[in-house]
């Protein structure tokens, strides 16, 4: 990714054991992860790290996108998926602007695929977005 290279961000993808199949629309999955990784790049400083890794339980395959960026303030956390536009959007670590529609779209696509979305974040330490998608039989 050009933006990651430009900011010298280390993108690390940990491979998972064997092939994992989920019940989800491929185009939705591409949009979900394109937006999550784009946000991670936007809010991670020069020289930072973004990790993509996997976990699972009996019913779901989980894909984690974790960064060591600026994190999300508690007052923004509660509005994360409810509000769109300038109220939720913020400037990235390189003054990148956002439209504030990405996370709302991600949530809609995750929901449309019977999945779950979880967010963990600490201001100043980074964020982790976890997308749970149903395992294919």
TATACOR-V903142 format. One record per residue. RES is the residue in one small letter. PSI is psi in whole degrees, -180 to 180 (* if undefined). OMEGA is omega in radians with two decimals (none if undefined). Layout:
res = [RES & RES]
psi = [PSI & PSI]
omega = [OMEGA & OMEGA]
//
This chain:
res = [x & x & x & x & x & x & x & x & x & x & x & x & x & x & x & x & x & x & x & x & x & x & x & x & x & x & x & x & x & x & x & x & x & x & x & x & x & x & x & x & x & x & x & x & x & x & x & x & x & x & x & x & x & x & x & x & x & x & x & x & x & x & x & x & x & x & x & x & x & x & x & x & x & x & x & x & x & x & x & x & x & x & x & x & x & x & x & x & x & x & x & x & x & x & x & x & x & x & x & x & x & x & x & x & x & x & x & x & x & x & x & x & x & x & x & x & x & x & x & x & x & x & x & x & x & x & x & x & x & x & x & x & x & x & x & x & x]
psi = [130 & -45 & -40 & -43 & -44 & -36 & 5 & 42 & 134 & 111 & 118 & 120 & 118 & 129 & 154 & 158 & 116 & 176 & 134 & 124 & 141 & 161 & 95 & 154 & 124 & -43 & -38 & -44 & -42 & -43 & -44 & -53 & -28 & -44 & -44 & -43 & -39 & -43 & -42 & -42 & -44 & -41 & 12 & 133 & 167 & 135 & 4 & -177 & 139 & 128 & 140 & 123 & 175 & 151 & 173 & 160 & -165 & -35 & -24 & 147 & 129 & 136 & 125 & 135 & 109 & 132 & 165 & 43 & -152 & -12 & 180 & 129 & 145 & -39 & -26 & -31 & -45 & -19 & -2 & -46 & 2 & -27 & 141 & 166 & -161 & -24 & -30 & -27 & 152 & 169 & 141 & -179 & -10 & 28 & 27 & 133 & 157 & 159 & -17 & 22 & -13 & -51 & -35 & -41 & -44 & -48 & -44 & -44 & -38 & -47 & -42 & -22 & 22 & 35 & -173 & 152 & 129 & 143 & 133 & 132 & 145 & 121 & 132 & -9 & -23 & -179 & 155 & 122 & 128 & 121 & 122 & 123 & 142 & 137 & 144 & 146 & *]
omega = [-3.09 & -3.10 & 3.12 & 3.13 & -3.13 & 3.14 & -3.12 & 3.12 & 3.13 & 3.09 & -3.10 & 3.07 & 3.08 & -3.14 & 3.10 & -3.14 & 3.09 & -3.13 & 3.12 & 3.14 & 3.13 & 3.08 & -3.11 & 3.08 & -3.07 & 3.14 & 3.08 & -3.12 & 3.11 & 3.14 & 3.14 & -3.04 & 3.02 & 3.12 & -3.12 & 3.14 & 3.07 & 3.09 & 3.14 & 3.11 & -3.10 & -3.03 & 3.07 & -3.11 & 3.05 & 3.10 & -3.13 & -3.10 & 3.01 & 3.12 & 3.03 & 3.14 & -2.94 & 2.99 & 3.13 & 2.96 & -3.07 & -3.01 & -3.01 & 2.93 & -3.12 & 3.08 & -3.07 & 3.00 & -3.02 & 3.12 & 3.05 & -3.09 & -3.01 & 3.13 & -3.09 & 3.12 & -3.12 & -3.13 & 3.06 & -3.12 & -3.08 & -3.14 & -2.93 & -3.05 & -3.07 & -3.02 & 3.03 & 3.09 & -3.01 & 3.14 & -3.10 & -3.11 & 3.09 & 3.10 & 3.12 & -3.09 & 3.08 & -3.09 & 3.08 & 3.13 & 3.09 & 3.13 & 3.13 & 3.12 & -3.04 & -3.07 & 3.07 & 3.11 & 3.11 & -3.13 & 3.13 & -3.12 & 3.09 & 3.12 & -3.12 & 3.14 & 3.12 & 3.14 & 3.10 & 3.11 & -3.13 & 3.13 & 3.02 & -3.13 & 3.02 & 3.11 & 3.14 & -3.10 & 3.11 & -3.09 & 3.04 & 3.06 & -3.12 & 3.12 & 3.10 & 3.09 & -3.11 & 3.07 & 3.03 & -3.12 & none]
//
